[in-house]
Amino acid sequence: MRIFSGTIAGLTLCSLAITSPAVAQESGRITIDPRVTLQYDMEDNTDLGTQNLETEHSLSEQFQLIVKGDIADDLVGFFYGRALNIDGDAGFSDEDNDAGDTAEDAFLELRELFIEKQNLFGVVPLSVRVGRQRVREPRSIWWNSDNDLVRVNYNTTLLNAFIAAGENMTSYRTEDGDFTESDEDRFRTLGEVSWQYLYGHFLEGRFLYEDDHSGLESVGSTIDANDRDNEDFKGTWAGIRAAGEFHDAGPASVLKYRADIIGLTGEQDNLTSVAGPGNNRTVTGSTNVDVMAWAFDGSLIADPMEKGGTVVYGGYAYGSGDDNPADGDDESFRQTDIQGSSSRTGLERQQQKNYGEVLKPELSNIHVFHAGAAYPVTGATDISLTWFNYQLAEDATRLRSSGISAPLNGTDDHIGDAIDFVLNIDLDDEFDFGLPYTKDIDFRFVAGSFFPGEAYSPNDNDEAFRVFTEIKFRF
């Protein structure tokens, strides 16, 4: 591990030393974009005192290389790879991956590798992209993930759309932790359309169909307790979004809005098992349930100073829960498993977790209220403060996924409250300096606190913290 750590760190230092203006900028038919990220992450009391976990720390270094070039007329190639070293227990926070990366790890990873044929069939807005590629939408409650896909795009000034299909085939890193049993054999078809029907106002539609055809283990089989496929889901997410901002509309000119409504329908097979020998479990059977659920996510942003002053914002998100788990139907919403759940909020200068930096829950069986304000200290520095309130939609003993490992008591609804403070600085612009060959240097500092509510009793006085800071170099 220390040898590999040294190798990754050496790559980082080497990239700082040898990068020149010629490779950092576009040259002819090729663009090479190297980036370095240094990150520190600290998490404290994420078990709310139930497991006596110690404070977790991580110091991470990431080197990214993005290459884009023309292969032939209307044919473009794209490569995105990275090297990451994590030294510590808290892991690496990745705005391109909601779950982040695991602790005490070092690996090389291929993130994207595709070719794109533009002006398909002589139609200028039409293109096709084949290979490993990222799909992302601005709120990232649907998707923000790298996937093996064939994708057809149609992009014009007023109408943008794509449809894609594929299935991830293997792990693309030197460690296999990103491709577990639950990730295999999941075929997806997805698409979106965005129409600017009026200047500054958009109507959008999205869908995702998933067929998890991996199958469940037979009764009596022994499975790895830490790498098992507990669910096979076949179903469809479909939703609409209205978003935009007002122009020349009097007092309303200071407002931006967004509202998402998403429905989910399908069926799911659930594996049942009991503790077996060693670190294994023994399969005892399976159950089948019909899934029908829905979610909402909306927000308003107001700029009362009309460009240049404090921005205030607020919103509400809801993921349905199941009020009767014993009836054979599941009404709990869940996200697509390729979501990112982070976006640009307030002044929209850096990514923030949509539902809080500490709890960061999945949008399932939950009400999330938030309100905050962002202030541009200068043209290159801003701060924001955001408050969150979390309530269960239905009684439960756990959240589907979250950053807090403690169980819920099953009777109370108030999950808790949180406060996030964020500081963003464009260092080279703020202090009028730059390292040789660098294009941009960005700094981010995040401090989050989660205050558990009655649903975590009797440990509701145990506060959880997160402190996160990073510096990014672009060359």
C-alpha positions in Angstrom: 0.0 0.0 0.0 2.7 2.5 0.9 4.6 1.7 -2.3 1.5 2.3 -4.4 0.7 5.4 -2.4 4.1 6.8 -3.2 3.6 6.0 -6.9 0.3 7.9 -7.0 1.7 10.9 -5.1 4.7 10.8 -7.4 2.4 11.0 -10.4 0.8 14.1 -8.9 4.1 15.8 -8.2 5.4 14.8 -11.6 2.4 16.3 -13.3 3.0 19.6 -11.5 6.6 19.7 -12.6 6.4 18.7 -16.3 3.1 20.3 -17.4 3.8 23.0 -20.0 1.5 25.5 -21.8 1.6 23.4 -24.9 -0.2 20.4 -23.2 -2.4 22.5 -21.0 -4.0 24.3 -24.0 -5.7 23.3 -27.2 -3.1 22.6 -29.9 -4.4 21.8 -33.4 -6.9 19.0 -33.2 -6.3 17.8 -29.7 -7.0 19.2 -26.2 -5.2 17.9 -23.1 -6.5 18.9 -19.7 -4.6 17.8 -16.6 -6.0 18.5 -13.1 -4.8 17.8 -9.6 -6.9 17.8 -6.4 -5.7 17.7 -2.8 -8.4 16.9 -0.3 -8.8 16.6 3.5 -11.9 15.1 5.0 -12.9 14.6 8.7 -16.1 12.9 10.0 -17.0 12.7 13.6 -19.7 10.7 15.5 -21.5 9.4 12.4 -22.8 6.5 14.5 -24.3 9.0 17.0 -22.5 7.2 19.8 -24.0 3.8 19.2 -20.9 2.0 18.1 -18.1 4.1 19.7 -16.6 4.8 16.3 -13.5 7.0 16.4 -13.2 10.2 14.4 -12.3 9.4 10.8 -9.8 11.4 8.8 -8.5 11.1 5.2 -5.9 12.9 3.2 -6.3 12.3 -0.6 -4.5 13.2 -3.8 -6.1 12.9 -7.2 -4.6 13.3 -10.6 -7.0 13.6 -13.6 -6.2 13.6 -17.3 -8.8 14.5 -19.9 -7.9 14.2 -23.6 -10.2 15.2 -26.5 -9.3 15.1 -30.1 -10.5 14.9 -33.7 -10.0 11.4 -35.2 -11.5 12.4 -38.6 -14.1 14.7 -40.0 -17.0 14.8 -37.6 -15.4 12.0 -35.5 -14.2 12.9 -32.0 -12.5 10.7 -29.4 -12.6 11.4 -25.7 -10.5 9.9 -22.8 -10.8 10.7 -19.1 -8.7 8.8 -16.5 -7.5 9.4 -13.0 -5.1 8.2 -10.3 -6.4 8.4 -6.7 -4.7 7.8 -3.4 -6.6 7.9 -0.1 -4.7 7.8 3.1 -7.2 7.5 6.0 -10.6 6.3 7.0 -13.0 8.9 5.8 -12.6 8.2 2.0 -12.6 10.7 -0.9 -15.5 13.0 -1.6 -16.2 13.0 -5.3 -18.7 15.4 -6.8 -19.0 12.9 -9.7 -20.1 10.0 -7.5 -22.7 10.3 -4.7 -21.2 7.5 -2.7 -17.6 8.7 -2.9 -14.6 6.4 -2.8 -13.7 3.9 -0.1 -11.1 4.6 2.6 -7.5 3.4 2.6 -7.4 2.9 -1.2 -5.2 3.7 -4.1 -6.0 2.9 -7.8 -6.0 3.9 -11.4 -9.3 4.3 -13.1 -10.7 4.7 -16.6 -13.7 7.0 -16.3 -14.6 7.7 -19.9 -13.5 6.4 -23.2 -15.8 7.0 -26.2 -16.0 8.0 -29.8 -18.7 10.4 -31.1 -19.9 10.8 -34.7 -21.2 14.3 -35.2 -23.5 15.5 -38.0 -25.0 12.0 -38.2 -26.6 11.2 -41.6 -25.8 14.8 -42.5 -28.1 16.2 -39.8 -26.1 18.8 -38.0 -27.9 18.5 -34.6 -27.7 14.7 -34.5 -24.8 12.7 -33.1 -24.1 9.2 -31.8 -21.7 8.4 -28.9 -20.4 4.9 -28.2 -18.3 3.8 -25.2 -17.9 4.5 -21.6 -19.4 8.0 -20.9 -20.9 10.2 -18.3 -24.6 11.0 -18.1 -25.5 14.0 -15.9 -28.3 16.4 -15.4 -27.9 19.7 -13.4 -29.7 18.6 -10.2 -28.2 15.1 -10.5 -31.1 13.5 -8.6 -31.6 11.3 -11.7 -28.0 10.6 -12.9 -24.4 11.6 -12.6 -22.4 8.5 -13.4 -20.1 6.8 -15.9 -21.7 4.1 -17.9 -21.1 1.8 -20.9 -23.7 3.2 -23.4 -24.7 3.7 -26.9 -26.2 7.2 -27.0 -27.9 9.3 -29.6 -28.0 13.1 -29.1 -30.1 15.8 -30.7 -29.0 19.4 -29.7 -30.4 22.7 -31.0 -30.8 26.1 -29.5 -34.3 25.4 -28.2 -34.5 21.6 -28.0 -32.0 19.2 -26.6 -32.5 15.5 -26.2 -30.8 12.1 -25.9 -31.7 8.4 -25.7 -29.2 5.8 -24.5 -29.0 2.1 -23.7 -26.3 -0.1 -22.2 -25.0 -2.3 -19.4 -21.8 -1.9 -17.4 -19.6 -4.8 -18.3 -16.7 -4.8 -15.8 -14.6 -2.8 -13.3 -12.6 0.0 -14.8 -10.1 0.5 -12.0 -7.2 -1.5 -10.6 -9.3 -2.2 -7.5 -12.6 -3.9 -8.0 -14.6 -2.2 -5.3 -16.6 -0.1 -7.8 -18.2 -3.2 -9.4 -19.8 -5.5 -6.8 -22.4 -8.3 -7.2 -25.2 -5.7 -7.0 -23.8 -3.7 -9.9 -23.6 -6.6 -12.4 -26.2 -7.5 -15.1 -28.2 -4.3 -14.9 -29.4 -3.2 -18.3 -30.6 0.4 -18.6 -32.4 2.5 -21.2 -32.6 6.2 -20.4 -33.4 9.5 -22.0 -34.3 13.1 -21.6 -35.7 16.0 -23.6 -35.4 19.7 -22.7 -37.4 22.4 -24.5 -37.0 26.1 -24.0 -40.6 27.1 -24.7 -40.0 30.7 -23.7 -36.8 32.6 -23.2 -35.3 31.5 -19.8 -38.1 28.9 -19.2 -37.7 25.1 -19.8 -39.9 22.0 -19.7 -38.0 18.8 -19.4 -38.9 15.1 -19.4 -36.8 12.1 -18.3 -37.2 8.4 -18.0 -35.0 5.4 -17.0 -35.9 1.7 -17.5 -33.9 -0.9 -15.6 -33.8 -4.6 -16.0 -31.7 -6.3 -13.3 -31.3 -9.7 -14.8 -28.6 -11.1 -12.5 -31.0 -13.5 -10.8 -30.9 -14.5 -7.1 -28.9 -17.2 -5.5 -30.7 -20.5 -4.8 -31.9 -21.6 -1.4 -29.0 -23.1 0.6 -26.3 -21.2 -1.2 -23.5 -19.5 0.7 -22.8 -15.8 -0.2 -20.3 -13.2 0.9 -21.9 -11.0 3.5 -20.0 -8.0 2.3 -20.5 -8.5 -1.5 -24.0 -9.8 -2.1 -26.9 -9.0 -4.5 -30.0 -8.6 -2.3 -32.3 -7.1 -4.9 -33.3 -7.6 -8.5 -35.4 -4.7 -9.7 -37.3 -4.3 -13.0 -39.1 -1.1 -13.5 -39.3 2.5 -14.8 -38.7 6.0 -13.5 -40.5 8.8 -15.4 -40.6 12.5 -14.5 -41.1 16.0 -15.6 -39.2 19.2 -14.6 -40.2 22.9 -15.0 -37.3 25.3 -14.5 -36.3 28.8 -15.4 -35.8 32.4 -14.4 -37.9 35.5 -15.0 -36.6 38.4 -17.2 -38.2 41.8 -17.4 -41.0 40.8 -15.2 -41.0 43.5 -12.5 -40.5 42.2 -8.9 -40.5 38.6 -10.2 -37.3 39.3 -12.2 -35.2 38.3 -9.2 -36.6 34.7 -9.1 -35.3 31.3 -10.4 -37.4 28.2 -9.9 -37.3 24.5 -10.4 -39.8 21.7 -9.7 -39.4 17.9 -10.4 -42.1 15.3 -10.1 -41.0 11.6 -10.5 -43.0 8.4 -10.6 -41.6 4.9 -10.2 -43.3 1.6 -11.0 -42.0 -2.0 -11.3 -41.4 -5.2 -9.4 -38.6 -6.4 -7.1 -37.3 -9.7 -5.9 -35.7 -9.6 -2.5 -33.2 -12.2 -1.2 -33.6 -13.5 2.4 -30.6 -15.0 4.2 -29.2 -15.8 7.7 -25.7 -15.6 9.2 -23.6 -18.5 8.0 -20.0 -19.7 8.5 -17.3 -17.1 8.8 -18.1 -13.9 7.0 -20.8 -15.5 4.9 -24.6 -15.8 4.9 -26.8 -18.7 3.9 -29.7 -18.0 1.5 -33.1 -19.0 2.9 -35.5 -17.8 0.1 -36.8 -14.7 -1.6 -39.9 -12.5 -1.8 -41.5 -10.6 -4.6 -43.1 -7.1 -4.3 -44.8 -4.7 -6.6 -43.3 -1.2 -6.5 -45.2 2.0 -7.0 -43.8 5.3 -5.6 -43.2 8.9 -6.3 -41.0 11.9 -5.4 -40.9 15.7 -5.6 -38.0 18.1 -5.5 -38.4 21.8 -5.9 -36.6 25.1 -5.0 -36.7 28.9 -5.4 -33.8 31.2 -5.6 -34.2 34.9 -5.1 -31.6 37.6 -5.9 -33.1 40.7 -4.2 -30.1 42.8 -5.1 -30.5 41.8 -8.8 -27.1 40.5 -9.6 -24.3 41.2 -7.2 -25.7 40.8 -3.7 -26.9 38.2 -1.3 -28.9 35.4 -2.8 -31.5 33.6 -0.7 -32.9 30.2 -1.5 -35.2 27.5 -0.1 -36.8 24.2 -1.2 -38.6 21.0 -0.3 -38.0 17.5 -1.4 -40.1 14.3 -0.7 -39.6 10.7 -1.4 -42.6 8.4 -0.6 -42.5 5.8 2.1 -44.3 2.5 2.6 -47.1 2.7 5.2 -47.7 -1.1 5.3 -44.6 -3.2 4.5 -46.6 -6.4 5.2 -49.1 -6.1 2.3 -46.8 -7.3 -0.4 -46.5 -3.9 -2.2 -43.7 -1.4 -1.8 -44.6 2.3 -2.0 -41.1 3.5 -1.0 -39.4 5.7 -3.6 -35.8 5.1 -4.3 -33.4 6.8 -6.7 -31.8 5.3 -9.8 -28.5 4.2 -8.2 -26.7 6.3 -10.8 -27.6 9.6 -9.2 -25.1 12.1 -7.8 -27.4 14.2 -5.6 -25.1 17.2 -5.6 -25.6 20.5 -7.6 -24.7 24.1 -7.8 -26.9 26.0 -5.2 -27.3 29.7 -4.4 -24.6 31.5 -6.4 -24.0 28.3 -8.3 -20.1 28.5 -8.1 -19.4 25.0 -6.6 -21.2 21.7 -6.1 -22.9 21.1 -2.8 -24.8 18.1 -1.5 -28.5 18.5 -2.3 -29.7 17.2 1.1 -26.9 18.1 3.4 -23.2 17.3 3.8 -23.5 15.0 6.9 -26.8 13.1 6.7 -26.8 13.1 2.8 -29.9 10.8 2.6 -31.3 9.1 -0.4 -34.6 10.6 -1.5 -36.6 7.7 0.0 -39.3 7.8 2.8 -38.3 11.3 3.8 -39.3 15.0 3.8 -36.4 17.4 3.4 -36.8 21.2 3.9 -34.0 23.6 3.3 -33.4 27.3 3.4 -30.2 29.3 3.1 -28.3 32.4 1.9 -25.2 32.9 -0.2 -23.1 36.1 -0.2 -20.5 37.1 -2.7 -17.7 38.5 -0.5 -15.8 39.5 -3.7 -16.0 38.5 -7.3 -13.8 35.5 -6.6 -15.0 34.6 -3.0 -18.4 33.6 -1.7 -19.8 32.0 1.4 -23.1 30.3 2.1 -25.1 28.9 5.0 -27.9 26.3 4.6 -30.3 24.8 7.1 -32.0 21.5 6.6 -34.9 19.8 8.4 -35.5 16.1 8.0 -38.8 14.2 8.7 -39.7 10.6 8.0 -42.6 10.1 5.6 -43.6 6.8 7.3 -42.3 5.0 10.5 -39.1 3.1 9.9 -36.1 1.8 11.7 -33.6 2.9 9.1 -33.1 5.2 6.1 -32.5 3.5 2.8 -29.1 5.0 2.6 -27.5 7.9 4.5 -24.2 9.2 6.1 -25.4 8.3 9.6 -25.1 4.6 10.6 -27.3 4.7 13.8 -30.7 3.0 13.7 -34.0 4.9 14.0 -36.4 4.0 16.8 -39.4 3.2 14.5 -41.9 5.4 16.3 -40.8 9.1 15.9 -40.7 11.1 12.7 -38.2 13.9 13.4 -34.9 12.7 12.0 -33.1 15.9 12.8 -31.7 19.2 11.6 -28.5 20.2 9.9 -26.4 23.3 9.1 -23.8 23.5 6.3 -21.3 26.3 5.9 -19.4 26.6 2.6 -16.6 28.9 1.5 -15.4 29.0 -2.1 -12.4 31.0 -3.3 -10.9 31.3 -6.8 -7.4 31.7 -5.4 -5.6 33.0 -8.4 -8.2 35.6 -9.1 -8.8 36.6 -5.5 -5.1 37.1 -4.7 -3.9 38.0 -8.2 -1.3 35.2 -8.5 -0.8 31.9 -10.2 1.6 29.0 -10.3 3.5 28.5 -13.5 1.4 26.8 -16.2 -1.8 26.8 -14.1 -5.1 28.0 -15.6 -7.1 28.0 -12.4 -6.7 27.3 -8.6 -9.9 26.8 -6.6 -10.3 26.3 -2.9 -13.3 25.0 -1.1 -14.1 24.6 2.6 -17.2 22.9 4.0 -18.3 22.5 7.7 -21.4 20.5 8.3 -23.3 19.7 11.6 -26.2 17.2 12.0 -28.4 17.5 15.1 -30.4 14.2 15.5 -34.0 14.4 16.4 -36.4 12.2 18.4 -36.2 9.4 15.8 -32.7 8.6 16.9 -33.5 8.6 20.7 -32.2 7.8 23.2 -29.0 9.2 21.5 -30.6 12.4 20.3 -28.0 14.6 22.0 -25.1 13.3 20.0 -24.2 15.7 17.2 -22.4 14.6 14.1 -19.8 16.7 12.3 -18.0 16.9 8.9 -15.2 19.1 7.9 -14.0 19.0 4.3 -11.5 21.1 2.4 -9.9 20.8 -1.0 -7.8 22.7 -3.5 -8.0 22.0 -7.2 -5.4 22.9 -9.8 -6.2 23.1 -13.6 -3.3 23.3 -16.0 
